[in-house]
Amino acid sequence: MRGDPPGPVPLMTAASDAATHDGLPNPQRLLAFLTLAVAVSMAVLDGSIVNVALPTMARDLAIRPEASIWIVNAFLLAVTVSLLPLSALGDTIGYRRVYTPGLALFTLASLACALAPSLPFLTVARAVQGFGAAGIMSVNIALVRFIYPSSKLGQGVGNVAVVVAVSSAGSPTVAAAILSVASWRWLFLINVPLGVVALILAMRTLPDTPRSKRSLDFVSVALNALTFGLLIAGVDGLGQNREFGVAIGELIAAAAFGALFVRRQLGQAAPLLPVDLLKRPIFALSLATSIASFAAQSLAIVALPFYFEDTLGRSETVTGLLMTPWPLATALIAPISGRLADRFAPALLGGAGLLAMSCGLAFVALDVGHADTGSLIWRLALCGLGFGFFQSPNNRLIIGSAPPNRSGGAAGLQSAGRLIGQSFGTALMAVAFGRAPGHATAIALWAAAGLALFGACASTLRKR
């Protein structure tokens, strides 16, 4: 028939149509999700995977142990200060135009990290890698909204939640596995082939998305960087036992710049800091529960390896295996809870998940001092089941409660909330180690159980 295309529709054409159609057809949908999964897993893993290798890296680069912390901080600070500006940029120019350059930058920076000859070089490369990771994480959930049809949004968000949760919780296991057969440089080098494959898939399958006419407010960008940079530095300072006055000064300065930042955003129609979204109770409660859940997870994930190795005398390999039930249970339950979130109230599903996580953490805390392998496995699996059951419905509420043209802002704030929660949990763990080293694990686990219970209550309130 005249006017028919001469052959199969190219992938790019189908992908571009997602801006006006309800999601992508298969196999484009599957391939588009695959590039998200590969890139997001690398970005999340690289936020904490090097923690295990810091002593080895310090010896290899001939630096002091305390100086090696910049290998972690450079990445974390770069991600934190650029998440919201990049998510706003995605709302302006399209999410794909932020995601693809971010993935390319992350891949190149990973190669630079692997080849780094010195600490200054590695620190700069890690900062650049962090900016690339922010390009990935700032819009990944926003892209899901255009990859999956609205009737399957919970399923799509659940699939991403699996990737994020398993990557976050499983980083010690992955690091131990790589370091058992290769040098620390392979923690970064492995990203290069994976990044290239993901980049090729991204260019061929990711959808074009609607764009707005808003312009980026550079004063707001600067206030954002000062607020979140000083906040992370202050929290980290409390955890690293730096001078107490300096850390408190950084937190006070963060609060002052934050107040100016919020005041500037209140008068804007599409603010860089999504205060318009935070005015929605369901969005604000969803973000609060997300911060609480990741703080609880971070407390447990940091505390337990020390307990397994220092108290129980288990090897690094056995410790990695003992930590596996948590991410494995999360991977099994998150897709199921995502599908359930398309049919039942996500608020109640999320509350039930965090309640189960709180119970699991309390059971682990009760077992400290007389633990055996069998009891640890089922208790940690319960934590993972609860965590995974919560994440998918919660992320669906975060992205689904925002207008489509504010999906980037919602995605950026969701990722920022995760990082703030993880930083807060890590700082609390460091304080417990410094103040009560003999009881640090028990204190951390009970605190984590309390945070998860708080999140369960906040999640249930969303039903109103």
NUNU-529720 format. One record per residue (C-alpha): residue number from 1; x negated, y negated, z. Coordinates in Angstrom, 1 decimal. Each point is the difference from the previous one (the first is absolute). Layout:
BEGIN
+-----+--------+--------+--------+
!  nr !   east !  north !     up !
+-----+--------+--------+--------+
! NUM !      X !      Y !      Z !
...
+-----+--------+--------+--------+
# end
This chain:
BEGIN
+-----+--------+--------+--------+
!  nr !   east !  north !     up !
+-----+--------+--------+--------+
!   1 !    0.0 !    0.0 !    0.0 !
!   2 !   -1.3 !   -3.5 !   -0.9 !
!   3 !   -1.5 !   -1.8 !    2.9 !
!   4 !   -1.0 !    3.2 !    1.9 !
!   5 !   -3.6 !    0.0 !    1.2 !
!   6 !   -2.3 !    2.0 !   -2.3 !
!   7 !   -1.3 !    2.3 !    2.8 !
!   8 !    0.1 !    0.6 !    3.8 !
!   9 !    0.3 !   -3.1 !    2.2 !
!  10 !   -3.4 !   -0.9 !    1.4 !
!  11 !   -0.6 !    0.2 !    3.7 !
!  12 !   -0.5 !   -3.7 !    0.3 !
!  13 !    3.3 !   -0.8 !   -1.6 !
!  14 !    1.9 !    2.2 !    2.5 !
!  15 !   -2.1 !   -1.4 !    2.8 !
!  16 !    0.8 !   -3.6 !   -1.0 !
!  17 !    3.7 !    0.7 !   -0.1 !
!  18 !    0.0 !    0.7 !    3.7 !
!  19 !    0.4 !   -3.7 !    0.7 !
!  20 !    3.5 !    0.1 !   -1.5 !
!  21 !    0.9 !    3.6 !    0.6 !
!  22 !    0.5 !    2.0 !    3.2 !
!  23 !   -3.3 !    1.7 !    0.4 !
!  24 !   -2.2 !    1.9 !   -2.4 !
!  25 !    0.9 !    3.2 !   -1.8 !
!  26 !   -2.1 !    3.1 !    0.5 !
!  27 !   -2.8 !    0.8 !   -0.7 !
!  28 !   -0.9 !   -3.7 !    0.3 !
!  29 !    1.4 !   -0.1 !    3.5 !
!  30 !   -2.2 !    2.9 !    1.1 !
!  31 !   -3.1 !   -1.4 !   -1.6 !
!  32 !    0.6 !   -3.5 !    1.4 !
!  33 !    0.4 !    1.5 !    3.5 !
!  34 !   -3.2 !    2.0 !   -0.5 !
!  35 !   -2.0 !   -3.2 !   -0.6 !
!  36 !    1.5 !   -1.5 !    3.1 !
!  37 !   -0.8 !    3.1 !    2.1 !
!  38 !   -3.6 !    0.2 !   -1.1 !
!  39 !   -0.7 !   -3.7 !    0.4 !
!  40 !    1.9 !   -0.5 !    3.3 !
!  41 !   -1.7 !    3.1 !    1.6 !
!  42 !   -3.4 !   -1.4 !   -0.9 !
!  43 !    0.8 !   -3.5 !    1.3 !
!  44 !    1.4 !    1.3 !    3.3 !
!  45 !   -2.7 !    2.6 !    0.5 !
!  46 !   -2.8 !   -2.5 !   -0.5 !
!  47 !    1.3 !   -2.1 !    2.8 !
!  48 !   -1.1 !    2.5 !    2.6 !
!  49 !   -1.8 !    2.9 !   -1.6 !
!  50 !   -3.4 !   -1.5 !    0.5 !
!  51 !    0.5 !   -0.1 !    3.8 !
!  52 !   -1.2 !    3.6 !    0.3 !
!  53 !   -3.1 !   -0.7 !   -2.1 !
!  54 !   -1.1 !   -3.3 !    1.8 !
!  55 !   -2.8 !    1.6 !    2.1 !
!  56 !   -1.5 !    1.7 !   -3.1 !
!  57 !    0.3 !   -3.2 !   -2.1 !
!  58 !   -1.7 !   -2.0 !    2.7 !
!  59 !   -3.0 !    2.4 !    0.0 !
!  60 !   -0.2 !    0.2 !   -3.8 !
!  61 !    0.1 !   -3.8 !   -0.4 !
!  62 !   -2.2 !   -0.6 !    3.1 !
!  63 !    2.4 !   -2.3 !    1.8 !
!  64 !    1.2 !   -0.3 !    3.6 !
!  65 !    3.1 !    1.9 !    0.8 !
!  66 !    1.9 !   -3.1 !    1.0 !
!  67 !   -0.8 !   -1.6 !   -3.4 !
!  68 !    1.6 !    2.9 !   -1.8 !
!  69 !    3.4 !   -1.1 !    1.1 !
!  70 !    0.0 !   -2.6 !   -2.8 !
!  71 !    0.3 !    2.9 !   -2.4 !
!  72 !    3.5 !    0.5 !    1.4 !
!  73 !    0.8 !   -3.6 !    0.8 !
!  74 !   -0.8 !   -1.5 !   -3.4 !
!  75 !    2.5 !    2.3 !   -1.7 !
!  76 !    2.7 !   -0.5 !    2.7 !
!  77 !   -0.3 !   -3.8 !    0.0 !
!  78 !    0.0 !   -0.2 !   -3.8 !
!  79 !    3.2 !    2.1 !   -0.2 !
!  80 !    1.8 !   -1.9 !    2.8 !
!  81 !   -0.6 !   -3.5 !   -1.3 !
!  82 !    0.9 !    0.8 !   -3.6 !
!  83 !    3.1 !    2.2 !    0.3 !
!  84 !    2.6 !   -2.7 !    0.2 !
!  85 !   -1.5 !   -2.3 !   -2.7 !
!  86 !   -0.3 !    2.9 !   -2.4 !
!  87 !    3.6 !    1.2 !    0.7 !
!  88 !    1.2 !   -3.5 !   -0.6 !
!  89 !   -2.0 !   -0.1 !   -3.2 !
!  90 !    1.7 !    3.3 !   -1.0 !
!  91 !    3.4 !   -1.7 !    0.4 !
!  92 !   -1.3 !   -2.7 !   -2.4 !
!  93 !   -1.8 !    1.8 !   -2.8 !
!  94 !    1.3 !    3.5 !    0.4 !
!  95 !   -1.2 !    2.8 !    2.3 !
!  96 !   -1.8 !    2.0 !   -2.7 !
!  97 !   -2.2 !   -3.1 !   -0.7 !
!  98 !   -1.2 !    0.1 !    3.6 !
!  99 !   -0.2 !    3.7 !    0.5 !
! 100 !   -2.1 !    0.9 !   -3.1 !
! 101 !   -2.8 !   -2.6 !    0.5 !
! 102 !    0.0 !    0.9 !    3.7 !
! 103 !   -0.5 !    3.7 !   -0.9 !
! 104 !   -2.8 !   -0.9 !   -2.4 !
! 105 !   -1.7 !   -2.2 !    2.6 !
! 106 !    0.3 !    2.7 !    2.7 !
! 107 !   -1.6 !    2.6 !   -2.3 !
! 108 !   -3.0 !   -2.2 !   -1.0 !
! 109 !   -0.5 !   -1.0 !    3.6 !
! 110 !    0.0 !    3.6 !    1.1 !
! 111 !   -2.9 !    0.7 !   -2.4 !
! 112 !   -1.9 !   -3.0 !    1.4 !
! 113 !    0.6 !    1.3 !    3.6 !
! 114 !   -1.4 !    3.4 !   -1.0 !
! 115 !   -3.1 !   -1.6 !   -1.5 !
! 116 !   -0.5 !   -2.5 !    2.8 !
! 117 !   -3.7 !   -0.3 !    1.1 !
! 118 !    0.5 !   -2.2 !    3.1 !
! 119 !    2.6 !   -1.1 !    2.5 !
! 120 !    0.6 !   -3.5 !   -1.5 !
! 121 !    0.6 !    1.6 !   -3.4 !
! 122 !    2.3 !    2.6 !    1.4 !
! 123 !    2.0 !   -2.6 !    2.0 !
! 124 !    0.6 !   -2.2 !   -3.0 !
! 125 !    1.0 !    3.1 !   -2.1 !
! 126 !    2.4 !    1.1 !    2.8 !
! 127 !    1.6 !   -3.4 !    0.0 !
! 128 !    0.5 !    0.1 !   -3.7 !
! 129 !    1.4 !    3.5 !    0.3 !
! 130 !    2.4 !   -1.3 !    2.6 !
! 131 !    1.3 !   -2.7 !   -2.4 !
! 132 !    0.6 !    2.7 !   -2.6 !
! 133 !    1.7 !    2.2 !    2.6 !
! 134 !    2.3 !   -2.9 !    0.9 !
! 135 !    1.0 !   -0.3 !   -3.7 !
! 136 !    1.1 !    3.6 !    0.2 !
! 137 !    1.7 !    0.0 !    3.4 !
! 138 !    1.7 !   -3.4 !   -0.4 !
! 139 !    2.4 !    1.1 !   -2.8 !
! 140 !    0.1 !    3.8 !    0.1 !
! 141 !    3.4 !    0.2 !    1.7 !
! 142 !    1.3 !   -2.8 !   -2.2 !
! 143 !   -0.9 !    2.1 !   -3.1 !
! 144 !    1.8 !    3.0 !    1.4 !
! 145 !    3.2 !   -2.1 !   -0.2 !
! 146 !   -0.4 !   -0.2 !   -3.8 !
! 147 !   -1.4 !    3.6 !   -0.5 !
! 148 !    2.9 !    1.8 !    1.7 !
! 149 !    3.7 !   -0.6 !   -0.6 !
! 150 !    1.9 !   -1.6 !    2.9 !
! 151 !    1.7 !    3.2 !    0.8 !
! 152 !   -3.4 !    1.6 !    0.7 !
! 153 !   -1.7 !   -2.9 !    1.7 !
! 154 !   -0.3 !    1.9 !    3.2 !
! 155 !   -1.6 !    2.9 !   -1.7 !
! 156 !   -2.6 !   -2.3 !   -1.7 !
! 157 !   -0.8 !   -1.8 !    3.2 !
! 158 !   -0.2 !    3.3 !    1.8 !
! 159 !   -2.5 !    1.3 !   -2.5 !
! 160 !   -2.2 !   -3.1 !    0.5 !
! 161 !    0.4 !    0.4 !    3.8 !
! 162 !   -1.4 !    3.5 !   -0.3 !
! 163 !   -3.1 !   -1.4 !   -1.7 !
! 164 !   -0.5 !   -2.9 !    2.5 !
! 165 !    0.7 !    2.1 !    3.1 !
! 166 !   -2.1 !    3.0 !   -1.0 !
! 167 !   -2.9 !   -2.2 !   -1.2 !
! 168 !    0.1 !   -2.0 !    3.2 !
! 169 !    0.3 !    2.9 !    2.4 !
! 170 !   -2.3 !    2.3 !   -2.0 !
! 171 !   -3.0 !   -2.3 !   -0.5 !
! 172 !   -2.1 !    1.7 !    2.7 !
! 173 !    0.6 !    3.4 !   -1.6 !
! 174 !   -0.8 !   -1.2 !   -3.5 !
! 175 !   -3.2 !   -1.8 !    1.2 !
! 176 !   -1.2 !    3.1 !    1.9 !
! 177 !    0.6 !    2.2 !   -3.1 !
! 178 !   -2.0 !   -2.3 !   -2.3 !
! 179 !   -2.8 !   -0.6 !    2.5 !
! 180 !   -0.4 !    3.8 !    0.5 !
! 181 !   -1.1 !    0.4 !   -3.6 !
! 182 !   -1.3 !   -3.4 !   -1.1 !
! 183 !   -1.5 !   -3.3 !    1.1 !
! 184 !    2.1 !   -3.0 !    1.2 !
! 185 !   -0.3 !   -1.6 !   -3.4 !
! 186 !    2.4 !    2.6 !   -1.4 !
! 187 !    2.7 !   -1.6 !    2.2 !
! 188 !    0.0 !   -2.8 !   -2.5 !
! 189 !   -1.3 !    1.7 !   -3.1 !
! 190 !    3.0 !    2.4 !   -0.1 !
! 191 !    2.2 !   -3.0 !   -0.6 !
! 192 !   -1.5 !   -0.8 !   -3.4 !
! 193 !    1.3 !    2.9 !   -2.1 !
! 194 !    3.3 !   -0.1 !    1.8 !
! 195 !    0.3 !   -3.7 !   -0.5 !
! 196 !   -0.7 !    0.3 !   -3.7 !
! 197 !    2.7 !    2.6 !   -0.5 !
! 198 !    2.5 !   -2.1 !    2.1 !
! 199 !   -0.9 !   -3.1 !   -2.1 !
! 200 !    0.7 !    1.8 !   -3.3 !
! 201 !    3.3 !    1.3 !    1.3 !
! 202 !    0.9 !   -3.5 !    1.4 !
! 203 !   -0.5 !   -1.7 !   -3.3 !
! 204 !    2.1 !    2.5 !   -1.8 !
! 205 !    2.9 !    0.6 !    2.4 !
! 206 !    0.6 !   -2.7 !    2.6 !
! 207 !    3.0 !   -2.2 !   -0.8 !
! 208 !    0.0 !   -3.7 !   -0.8 !
! 209 !    2.1 !   -1.8 !    2.7 !
! 210 !    1.9 !   -3.3 !    0.2 !
! 211 !   -2.1 !   -3.1 !    0.6 !
! 212 !    0.9 !   -3.3 !    1.8 !
! 213 !   -1.0 !   -3.6 !   -0.7 !
! 214 !   -1.3 !   -0.6 !    3.5 !
! 215 !   -3.6 !   -1.2 !    0.4 !
! 216 !   -2.5 !    1.1 !    2.6 !
! 217 !   -0.4 !   -2.4 !    2.9 !
! 218 !   -3.7 !   -0.1 !    0.7 !
! 219 !    0.4 !   -1.8 !    3.3 !
! 220 !    2.2 !    2.9 !    1.1 !
! 221 !   -2.6 !    2.5 !   -1.3 !
! 222 !   -2.7 !   -1.7 !    2.2 !
! 223 !    2.3 !    0.0 !    3.1 !
! 224 !    0.8 !    3.6 !   -0.6 !
! 225 !   -3.7 !    0.9 !   -0.2 !
! 226 !   -0.8 !   -1.9 !    3.2 !
! 227 !    3.0 !    1.5 !    1.9 !
! 228 !   -0.5 !    3.6 !   -0.8 !
! 229 !   -3.8 !   -0.1 !   -0.2 !
! 230 !   -0.2 !   -1.5 !    3.5 !
! 231 !    2.7 !    2.4 !    1.3 !
! 232 !   -1.8 !    3.1 !   -1.2 !
! 233 !   -3.4 !   -1.4 !    1.2 !
! 234 !    1.5 !   -0.8 !    3.5 !
! 235 !    1.6 !    3.4 !    0.4 !
! 236 !   -3.1 !    1.7 !   -1.2 !
! 237 !   -2.1 !   -2.1 !    2.4 !
! 238 !    2.1 !    1.2 !    3.0 !
! 239 !   -0.5 !    3.6 !   -1.2 !
! 240 !   -3.7 !   -0.3 !   -0.6 !
! 241 !   -0.7 !   -1.6 !    3.4 !
! 242 !   -1.4 !   -3.2 !   -1.4 !
! 243 !    0.0 !   -3.1 !    2.1 !
! 244 !    3.5 !   -0.2 !    1.4 !
! 245 !    0.2 !   -3.8 !   -0.4 !
! 246 !   -0.9 !    0.1 !   -3.7 !
! 247 !    2.6 !    2.6 !   -0.7 !
! 248 !    2.7 !   -1.9 !    1.9 !
! 249 !   -1.0 !   -3.2 !   -1.8 !
! 250 !    0.4 !    1.8 !   -3.4 !
! 251 !    3.5 !    1.2 !    1.0 !
! 252 !    1.0 !   -3.6 !    1.1 !
! 253 !   -1.3 !   -1.4 !   -3.2 !
! 254 !    1.9 !    2.7 !   -1.9 !
! 255 !    3.2 !   -1.1 !    1.8 !
! 256 !   -0.6 !   -3.6 !   -0.8 !
! 257 !   -0.6 !    0.5 !   -3.7 !
! 258 !    2.9 !    2.5 !    0.0 !
! 259 !    2.3 !   -2.7 !    1.3 !
! 260 !   -1.1 !   -2.4 !   -2.7 !
! 261 !    0.4 !    2.8 !   -2.6 !
! 262 !    3.5 !    0.9 !    1.1 !
! 263 !    1.1 !   -3.6 !    0.1 !
! 264 !   -1.2 !   -0.6 !   -3.6 !
! 265 !    1.8 !    3.1 !   -1.2 !
! 266 !    3.3 !   -1.0 !    1.5 !
! 267 !    0.6 !   -2.7 !   -2.6 !
! 268 !   -0.8 !    2.2 !   -3.0 !
! 269 !    2.6 !    1.9 !   -2.1 !
! 270 !   -2.4 !    3.0 !   -0.6 !
! 271 !   -2.6 !   -0.3 !    2.7 !
! 272 !   -3.4 !    1.8 !    0.0 !
! 273 !    0.8 !    1.3 !    3.5 !
! 274 !    3.4 !    1.5 !   -0.5 !
! 275 !    1.8 !   -1.8 !    2.8 !
! 276 !    3.1 !    0.1 !   -2.1 !
! 277 !   -0.1 !    3.7 !    0.3 !
! 278 !   -0.9 !    0.0 !    3.7 !
! 279 !    3.2 !   -2.0 !    0.6 !
! 280 !    1.9 !    3.2 !   -0.9 !
! 281 !    0.3 !    2.0 !    3.2 !
! 282 !   -0.2 !    3.4 !   -1.8 !
! 283 !   -3.2 !   -1.0 !   -1.7 !
! 284 !   -1.6 !   -1.4 !    3.2 !
! 285 !    0.9 !    3.1 !    2.0 !
! 286 !   -1.3 !    2.3 !   -2.7 !
! 287 !   -3.3 !   -1.9 !    0.0 !
! 288 !   -0.3 !    0.2 !    3.8 !
! 289 !    0.6 !    3.7 !    0.0 !
! 290 !   -2.6 !    0.5 !   -2.7 !
! 291 !   -2.6 !   -1.9 !    2.0 !
! 292 !    0.9 !    2.0 !    3.2 !
! 293 !   -0.2 !    3.4 !   -1.9 !
! 294 !   -3.4 !   -0.7 !   -1.6 !
! 295 !   -1.4 !   -1.4 !    3.3 !
! 296 !    1.1 !    3.3 !    1.7 !
! 297 !   -1.5 !    2.1 !   -2.8 !
! 298 !   -3.3 !   -1.9 !    0.1 !
! 299 !   -0.3 !    0.4 !    3.8 !
! 300 !    0.4 !    3.8 !   -0.4 !
! 301 !   -2.1 !    0.5 !   -3.1 !
! 302 !   -2.9 !   -1.9 !    1.6 !
! 303 !    0.3 !    1.6 !    3.4 !
! 304 !    0.4 !    3.6 !   -0.8 !
! 305 !   -3.3 !    0.7 !   -1.9 !
! 306 !   -1.9 !   -1.3 !    3.0 !
! 307 !    2.0 !    2.2 !    2.2 !
! 308 !   -0.5 !    3.1 !   -2.2 !
! 309 !   -3.8 !   -0.5 !   -0.4 !
! 310 !   -1.1 !   -1.6 !    3.3 !
! 311 !    2.5 !    1.7 !    2.5 !
! 312 !    0.8 !    3.3 !   -1.7 !
! 313 !   -3.4 !    0.4 !   -1.7 !
! 314 !    1.4 !    0.8 !   -3.5 !
! 315 !   -2.1 !   -0.6 !   -3.1 !
! 316 !    0.8 !   -2.7 !   -2.6 !
! 317 !    1.4 !    2.7 !   -2.3 !
! 318 !    2.3 !    1.4 !    2.6 !
! 319 !    1.0 !   -3.5 !    1.0 !
! 320 !    1.0 !   -0.7 !   -3.6 !
! 321 !    2.1 !    3.2 !   -0.1 !
! 322 !    1.7 !   -0.9 !    3.3 !
! 323 !    1.0 !   -3.4 !   -1.4 !
! 324 !    1.5 !    1.6 !   -3.1 !
! 325 !    3.4 !    1.0 !    1.4 !
! 326 !    1.0 !   -3.7 !    0.3 !
! 327 !   -0.5 !   -1.1 !   -3.7 !
! 328 !    1.2 !    3.4 !   -1.2 !
! 329 !    3.3 !   -0.2 !    1.9 !
! 330 !    0.3 !   -3.6 !   -1.3 !
! 331 !   -0.5 !    1.1 !   -3.6 !
! 332 !    2.7 !    2.7 !    0.4 !
! 333 !    2.7 !   -2.2 !    1.6 !
! 334 !   -0.4 !   -3.4 !   -1.6 !
! 335 !    1.4 !    0.9 !   -3.5 !
! 336 !    3.0 !    1.7 !    1.8 !
! 337 !    0.7 !   -3.1 !    2.2 !
! 338 !   -0.3 !   -2.2 !   -3.1 !
! 339 !    2.8 !    1.9 !   -1.7 !
! 340 !    2.1 !    0.0 !    3.1 !
! 341 !   -0.5 !   -3.8 !    0.2 !
! 342 !    1.9 !   -0.3 !   -3.3 !
! 343 !    3.0 !    1.7 !    1.6 !
! 344 !    0.0 !   -0.8 !    3.7 !
! 345 !   -0.7 !   -3.0 !    2.3 !
! 346 !   -3.8 !   -0.6 !   -0.2 !
! 347 !    0.1 !   -1.8 !    3.4 !
! 348 !    1.2 !    3.2 !    1.8 !
! 349 !   -2.4 !    2.2 !   -2.0 !
! 350 !   -2.9 !   -2.3 !    0.9 !
! 351 !    1.0 !   -0.1 !    3.6 !
! 352 !    0.2 !    3.8 !    0.2 !
! 353 !   -3.5 !    0.3 !   -1.6 !
! 354 !   -1.7 !   -2.4 !    2.4 !
! 355 !    1.7 !    1.7 !    3.0 !
! 356 !   -1.4 !    3.3 !   -1.2 !
! 357 !   -3.4 !   -1.6 !   -0.4 !
! 358 !    0.2 !   -1.4 !    3.5 !
! 359 !    0.9 !    3.4 !    1.4 !
! 360 !   -2.9 !    1.6 !   -1.9 !
! 361 !   -2.5 !   -2.6 !    1.4 !
! 362 !    1.3 !    0.5 !    3.5 !
! 363 !   -0.4 !    3.8 !   -0.3 !
! 364 !   -3.6 !   -0.5 !   -1.2 !
! 365 !   -0.7 !   -2.3 !    2.9 !
! 366 !    1.4 !    2.5 !    2.4 !
! 367 !   -2.3 !    2.6 !   -1.5 !
! 368 !   -3.2 !   -2.0 !    0.5 !
! 369 !   -2.4 !    1.8 !    2.2 !
! 370 !    1.3 !    3.5 !   -0.5 !
! 371 !    0.6 !    0.2 !   -3.7 !
! 372 !   -0.2 !    3.1 !   -2.2 !
! 373 !    0.0 !    0.0 !   -3.8 !
! 374 !    3.5 !    1.5 !   -0.4 !
! 375 !    1.7 !   -2.6 !    2.2 !
! 376 !   -1.9 !   -2.9 !   -1.7 !
! 377 !    1.1 !    1.1 !   -3.5 !
! 378 !    3.7 !   -0.1 !    0.7 !
! 379 !   -0.1 !   -3.2 !    2.0 !
! 380 !   -2.0 !   -1.8 !   -2.7 !
! 381 !    2.3 !    1.4 !   -2.6 !
! 382 !    3.0 !   -1.5 !    1.8 !
! 383 !   -1.8 !   -3.4 !    0.0 !
! 384 !   -0.5 !    0.3 !   -3.7 !
! 385 !    3.6 !    1.1 !   -0.7 !
! 386 !    1.3 !   -2.9 !    2.0 !
! 387 !   -2.4 !   -2.5 !   -1.7 !
! 388 !    0.9 !    1.3 !   -3.5 !
! 389 !    3.7 !    0.1 !    0.7 !
! 390 !   -0.1 !   -3.7 !    1.1 !
! 391 !   -2.2 !   -1.5 !   -2.8 !
! 392 !    2.1 !    0.8 !   -3.1 !
! 393 !    3.3 !   -1.4 !    1.3 !
! 394 !   -1.7 !   -3.0 !    1.6 !
! 395 !   -1.9 !   -1.0 !   -3.2 !
! 396 !    3.2 !    0.5 !   -2.0 !
! 397 !    1.7 !   -2.6 !    2.4 !
! 398 !   -2.9 !   -2.4 !   -0.4 !
! 399 !    0.0 !    0.0 !   -3.8 !
! 400 !    3.7 !    0.5 !   -0.4 !
! 401 !    1.0 !   -2.9 !    2.3 !
! 402 !   -1.9 !   -2.5 !   -2.1 !
! 403 !    1.3 !   -1.5 !   -3.3 !
! 404 !   -1.7 !    1.6 !   -3.1 !
! 405 !   -1.9 !   -3.3 !   -0.8 !
! 406 !   -1.4 !    0.1 !    3.6 !
! 407 !   -1.2 !    3.6 !   -0.2 !
! 408 !   -3.6 !   -1.1 !   -0.1 !
! 409 !    0.3 !   -2.0 !    3.2 !
! 410 !    1.7 !    2.9 !    1.7 !
! 411 !   -2.7 !    2.5 !   -1.1 !
! 412 !   -2.8 !   -2.4 !    1.1 !
! 413 !    1.5 !   -0.5 !    3.4 !
! 414 !    0.6 !    3.8 !    0.4 !
! 415 !   -3.7 !    0.7 !   -0.7 !
! 416 !   -1.1 !   -2.9 !    2.3 !
! 417 !    2.1 !    1.4 !    2.8 !
! 418 !   -1.7 !    3.4 !   -0.4 !
! 419 !   -3.4 !   -1.6 !    0.2 !
! 420 !    0.9 !   -2.1 !    3.0 !
! 421 !    1.4 !    3.1 !    1.8 !
! 422 !   -3.1 !    2.0 !   -0.8 !
! 423 !   -2.3 !   -2.8 !    1.2 !
! 424 !    2.0 !   -0.4 !    3.2 !
! 425 !   -0.1 !    3.7 !    0.7 !
! 426 !   -3.7 !    0.2 !   -0.6 !
! 427 !   -0.7 !   -3.0 !    2.3 !
! 428 !    2.1 !    1.6 !    2.8 !
! 429 !   -1.9 !    3.2 !   -0.4 !
! 430 !   -3.3 !   -1.9 !    0.3 !
! 431 !    1.2 !   -1.8 !    3.2 !
! 432 !    1.0 !    3.4 !    1.5 !
! 433 !   -3.4 !    1.4 !   -0.7 !
! 434 !   -1.7 !   -3.1 !    1.5 !
! 435 !    2.2 !   -0.3 !    3.1 !
! 436 !    0.8 !    3.7 !    0.9 !
! 437 !   -2.3 !    2.3 !   -2.0 !
! 438 !    1.0 !    3.0 !    2.1 !
! 439 !    3.7 !   -0.3 !   -0.7 !
! 440 !   -0.1 !   -1.8 !   -3.4 !
! 441 !    1.6 !    2.8 !   -2.0 !
! 442 !    2.9 !    0.4 !    2.4 !
! 443 !    0.6 !   -3.8 !    0.2 !
! 444 !   -0.1 !   -0.3 !   -3.8 !
! 445 !    2.5 !    2.8 !   -0.5 !
! 446 !    2.5 !   -1.3 !    2.6 !
! 447 !   -0.3 !   -3.5 !   -1.5 !
! 448 !    0.6 !    1.5 !   -3.5 !
! 449 !    3.0 !    1.9 !    1.3 !
! 450 !    1.4 !   -3.3 !    1.5 !
! 451 !   -0.6 !   -1.9 !   -3.3 !
! 452 !    1.8 !    2.8 !   -2.0 !
! 453 !    2.9 !   -0.1 !    2.5 !
! 454 !    0.3 !   -3.8 !   -0.3 !
! 455 !    0.0 !    0.4 !   -3.8 !
! 456 !    2.8 !    2.6 !    0.3 !
! 457 !    2.2 !   -2.4 !    2.0 !
! 458 !   -0.7 !   -2.9 !   -2.5 !
! 459 !    0.8 !    2.3 !   -2.9 !
! 460 !    3.3 !    1.1 !    1.5 !
! 461 !    1.0 !   -3.7 !    0.5 !
! 462 !    0.0 !   -0.4 !   -3.8 !
! 463 !    3.2 !    2.1 !   -0.1 !
! 464 !    1.8 !   -3.0 !    1.4 !
+-----+--------+--------+--------+
# end
